Amino acid sequence: MNDSIGKRLEQYTAKRPQEVLVVTVEIAGELDQIAIFKGFSSSLMRATAFDPEIPVLPDDAKILTIDRVASPYNPQSPRYIQQELTWNSIQALLSEVGV
């Protein structure tokens, strides 16, 4: 699969719109949390670029954990499906939906 990590996670959520992925990452030495829902990504901690061609999750980001949360996402009371998945552990889920 040649798509970037961010694109693959966006494609996953487009195919599973009942889920939100909350990805905790390290980008250039700084922590960030990114919500991915219905094929779109948005930072929960910083400004997100208006240009959709600028990736919110760059290829050189280090994924720390991925949480699967039921939609709609409420940050005060998230309904977790699975927590603290690693990039390796989410691979099976990506394969299930063909991304």
C-alpha positions as CSV (number, residue, x, y, z in Angstrom):
1,M,0.0,0.0,0.0
2,N,1.6,3.2,-1.1
3,D,-0.8,5.6,0.6
4,S,0.4,7.6,3.5
5,I,-0.5,6.6,7.0
6,G,-2.8,9.6,7.4
7,K,-4.6,8.8,4.1
8,R,-5.1,5.2,5.1
9,L,-6.6,6.1,8.4
10,E,-8.8,8.7,6.7
11,Q,-10.0,6.0,4.2
12,Y,-10.7,3.6,7.1
13,T,-13.0,6.2,8.8
14,A,-14.7,6.9,5.5
15,K,-15.6,3.2,5.3
16,R,-16.5,3.1,9.1
17,P,-18.4,6.4,9.7
18,Q,-19.6,5.2,13.0
19,E,-16.0,5.5,14.3
20,V,-13.7,8.3,15.2
21,L,-10.0,7.6,15.4
22,V,-8.1,9.7,18.0
23,V,-4.4,9.5,17.2
24,T,-1.8,10.6,19.6
25,V,1.4,11.4,17.7
26,E,4.7,13.1,18.1
27,I,5.5,15.6,15.3
28,A,8.9,17.2,15.2
29,G,9.4,16.5,18.9
30,E,5.9,17.8,20.0
31,L,2.8,15.9,21.1
32,D,-0.4,16.3,19.2
33,Q,-3.8,14.6,19.1
34,I,-5.5,14.2,15.8
35,A,-9.2,13.3,15.3
36,I,-10.0,11.4,12.1
37,F,-13.7,11.1,11.1
38,K,-15.5,10.3,7.9
39,G,-12.3,10.7,5.9
40,F,-11.1,14.0,7.3
41,S,-8.4,14.8,9.9
42,S,-8.2,17.7,12.4
43,S,-5.7,18.5,15.1
44,L,-7.3,18.7,18.6
45,M,-4.3,20.7,19.9
46,R,-3.2,23.0,17.1
47,A,-4.6,24.9,14.2
48,T,-5.4,22.8,11.2
49,A,-4.5,24.1,7.7
50,F,-7.4,25.2,5.5
51,D,-5.8,23.5,2.5
52,P,-6.8,19.8,2.5
53,E,-3.7,18.9,0.6
54,I,-1.5,19.8,3.6
55,P,-1.5,16.6,5.7
56,V,-2.5,16.9,9.4
57,L,-0.6,13.7,10.0
58,P,2.8,13.9,8.2
59,D,4.5,10.8,7.1
60,D,7.4,11.4,9.5
61,A,5.1,11.6,12.6
62,K,5.6,9.0,15.2
63,I,2.2,7.3,16.1
64,L,2.1,6.7,19.9
65,T,-1.5,5.4,20.3
66,I,-4.7,5.1,18.3
67,D,-8.1,5.1,20.1
68,R,-11.2,3.9,18.4
69,V,-14.2,5.9,19.6
70,A,-17.9,5.6,18.8
71,S,-19.4,8.5,16.9
72,P,-20.4,11.2,17.7
73,Y,-17.2,12.1,19.5
74,N,-17.6,13.9,22.8
75,P,-14.2,14.8,24.3
76,Q,-15.7,15.1,27.7
77,S,-17.3,11.7,27.6
78,P,-15.8,9.5,24.8
79,R,-17.3,6.1,24.2
80,Y,-14.2,3.9,23.5
81,I,-14.4,0.9,21.3
82,Q,-10.7,0.2,21.8
83,Q,-7.9,2.2,23.4
84,E,-4.1,2.5,23.0
85,L,-3.8,0.6,19.7
86,T,-0.4,0.8,18.1
87,W,0.2,1.3,14.4
88,N,1.0,-2.4,14.1
89,S,-2.1,-3.5,15.9
90,I,-4.4,-1.5,13.7
91,Q,-3.1,-3.1,10.5
92,A,-5.7,-5.9,10.7
93,L,-8.5,-3.4,10.9
94,L,-7.2,-1.5,7.9
95,S,-7.0,-4.8,6.0
96,E,-10.6,-5.7,6.9
97,V,-11.9,-2.6,5.1
98,G,-9.3,-2.9,2.2
99,V,-7.1,0.0,3.0
